């Protein structure tokens, strides 16, 4: 015969947590879900930024006054990397290009940094806030492209392209189109580039002694700058001055 205590002992069903424990459990799950969502958003944003930076857009800052007054020192510009491989580069475009060889001299050397600084620089570059190799690039305006015959200057002190004189409103006020005479024909697949601050720009005019003879081959072109993004009070779309070049005749074969 079973003991009374055993007979009267109530049967217990499956374990049921208290309401307090349920609330704590839900709270922990909500925090975990929030953290997962946050990490997912950050990683996705970094991946998207990396893809955009790698294939479509890049950010560069302006280190010198060679493009005054169009661009100021420390301005940040956004560059369309689809140019010129997908979208052709045209006369008047502001272009960013790698050193074709001998343009930057010792400035083309990168300085050593600590591992922590390199990680920080990488994160900033992925998000488009920094351009670690900025000092290996130049920014100028395209004046001539493959086949163009460019001469400086005519009797009215104007540059001519394929025999047509141009008036250049983007040149810094008070500067001549060029204080250096030149008569060049741009090779196919290359460009003749000049800074808007003509009296203070080490551009195609001064690099005839380099391997590229002052011309910038398309393989060195990173892309076309189309907007000044920072500082905000300098924000502006960059004009390619299509009207200046619209009546240029085709180069002679």
N, C-alpha and C positions, 0 to 999 in steps of 0.2 A: 504494500500500500504506500503510495507516494506521500511524502511529507506535505503538510498543509501549506507551508511557505512556497513550495514548488508549484502546488496547484493554483494558488492565488496570485502567483507572479504574473503580471500582465505581459502579453505577447507584444514585442516591439516590431514595428514595420521597418522599412528602409530608412536610412539616416536622412533626416531633413535639416539642412543648416538653418540657423536662425536668420531673421530678417536683417539683423545687423551684419552678419557675415555675408549675406547676399549683397547688401549695399557695398560692402568693402570690396567684394569680388568684382562687382560691376564697375566700381570706381577704378580698380587696378586695370581691368580690361579696357576701359575708356582711355586711361593714360597711355597704355601700351599701343592702342590703336592710333591715338594722336601722335605719338612719337614715330610710329611706322609711317603714317601719312606725311609727317613733316620731313622725315628722311627721304621718302620717295619723291616728294616735291623738289627738295634741294638737289638730289641726284639727277632728277629729270631736267631741272633747269641747267645744271652744269653740263649735262650731255648735249642738250639743245644748243647752249652757248658755244660749246666746243665745236659742234658740227657747223654752226653758222660762222664761227670765227675761222674754221679750217677751210671752208669751201665758198663762203659768200661775202662776209663782211669782216673788216679788221679796223682797229682803232690805232691811230698814230698821233703823236704830239709834234709840234713844230719847234725845233731847237734853235732856229736862227731867223734872221730878218730878211732872208733872200726873197721871200714872197710878199713883203710889205707892198701895198697896204691890204692886200687880199687876205693874208694870214698874218697873225701876230705871234710873237714868241710865246710858247707854252699853250697855244691853241691846240685843241684836240679835234682831229678830223676823222670822219668815217669813210672807209674806202671800199668800193665795190670790186670784189676780186673776180667777178665774172668778166671784167675788162682786162685784156683784149681777147681772151680765148673764146668767149661766147659773144660778147658785145664788142664791136670794133672801137678802137680808140680814135678820136677825131682831133683835128686841130682845135686849140682853145681849151681842151680838157686839162684839168689839174691832175697830174699823174704822180703816183708814188712808185719808185723803182729801187731795186737793189743796186749797189755800187757796181757798175759795169767793169770796174778794174782801174784803180789808180785815182779815182775821184776823191775818196775820203782819206787816203793815206793811212796814218797811224790811228785815225779815229775809227777805223774799221776793226780795231782790236777790242775784244770783250774782256771786261775785268772780272777777276775771281770774286766769288761771293760765298758766304757761308751756306751750308745745307739748308738751314732754317729760312734764310733769305730767298734761296732758290725755290723752296716750296711755296712761300708766300707770293713770289713773283709769278710762279706757275698758276696759282689759283686766280690771281688778278688777270693774267693773260687769257685764261679760259673764259672768264666772265667779260672780257673785253675792256677791262679797266686799266690795262697796262699792255705795253708792247716791249718786251725785253730786248728785241733786236732792233729797236727804233734807230739806234745810232749807226746801223748798217744800211740805212735807206735814205733816199733824197726825195724832195718834193719840188717839182717844177711845172711849168705850163708847156704843153705841146704846141710848137709853132709849125713844124713840118713833119710829114710822114713819108713813107717810102716813095721815091721817085721825084719828090719835090726839089726844085732848084731855088735855094734861098740866098738872097744877096742883101748885104747891108753896106751902104744905104744908097738910095737914089738922091737926086738933086734936092729933094725936099726933106731929106733926112728921115726917110721911111724905109722899113724893111719891105722887100718884094718877094713874093712867092710865085714862081712860074710866070714872072713878068708883071704880076699884079701887086701894086702897092697897098699896104694895109695901114689903117690908123688904129692904134692899140690903146683903148681907154683904160685897160687894167694896169698899165704901167704906173708906178708910183709917180705922183705929181712932181714935175720939175726934172725928171730923168729923161735922157735921150733913149731912143730905141736900142742903141748900142754905141759905145765909145770905141768899139773895136770893129774893124771892117772884116767881113767874111764873105766868101762866095763858095757855097757847098751844094752838093746834090746828095740827098738822103738815100742811103742804100735801101733796097727792098727789105721789108720786115724790121725796119728801124725807125727811130724818131729823133728829131732835133728839138731839144728842150731848152727853155730859158726861164729865169726867175722874173717875177714882176718888178722886183727892185733891181733894175738893170745895172745900176752902178755898184751893186753890192751882191752879186750872185755869181758863184763859181759854177757856171753851167756849160752847155755844149761848146760855147765859144772858146773856152780856156782849157779844153781837154783833147785837143787835136794830137797831142803827143802820146796819149794813152792807147792801149790795144784797140779800143773801139773807135778811135779817131774823133771822139766827141759825140758820137751817135750812141743812142740807147737801143739795143736790140730788144725785140718784144719779149724774149725769154727772161729779161731782167725786170719786166714790168710786173708789179704786184697788183695794181688796179687803179681805178679812177676815184679820186676824192670828190665827194658830192655834197658834203655838208660839214659845217663847223658845229660840233656838238657841245663843246665846253671851252671856256666858261659860258654860262647860259646867256649872259648879256652880249656875247659874240655870236650867238646862234645865227646861222645863215646858210642858205643853199648856195653852193658854189656855181657861178655862172660860167658857161663854156664860151660865151660871146660868139654864138653861131653867126650873127650878122656880120662880124668882122671878116669871117672866112667864107661866106656863102658864095661869093663871086670869083673865087680862086679857080682859074682854069686847070684842067687836068694836066698832069705833067707830061712832057713830051716822051715818047717811047725811046 
